[in-house]
Amino acid sequence: MSKILRNAWIALAVLALVTMITACGGSIMDEPMAALGVRETTRVEELILRLRADGIAVLIISHNFDQVMRLSNQVWVMRSGRLVGGRRTSETSGTELVSMITGANEQQVLQEEFVPREEQSS
């Protein structure tokens, strides 16, 4: 499949996801707390937890593992624009998520031995 066609399919899938979530009254937040202070971050986290408790879907795009683990029921990991996998938050760990994100095995992550492919010298 050509890169243009693959990118078109990805864009279509994202548009379908956005449409489904918003049509159901849900919310999508991309790095919602990235530029906030401590007080504002706490308020946004409380809002997300209230929405979740009310059964409203909230899709959060974030690199902050602590927040992801505190606020989510499920985690989906992408690497290089591709879906790597999903886990229930209660059934995973930060180490497993780093492993999924980087492609390293969990032992390499724990020992900090993994060098991402793009950083390896040939």
Secondary structure, 3 states (H helix, E strand, C coil): CCHHHHHHHHHHHHHHHHHHHHHCCCEEEECCCCCCCHHHHHHHHHHHHHHHHCCCCEEEECCCHHHHHHHCCEEEEEECCEEEEEEEHHHCCHHHHHHHHHCCCHHHHHHCCCCCHHHCCC
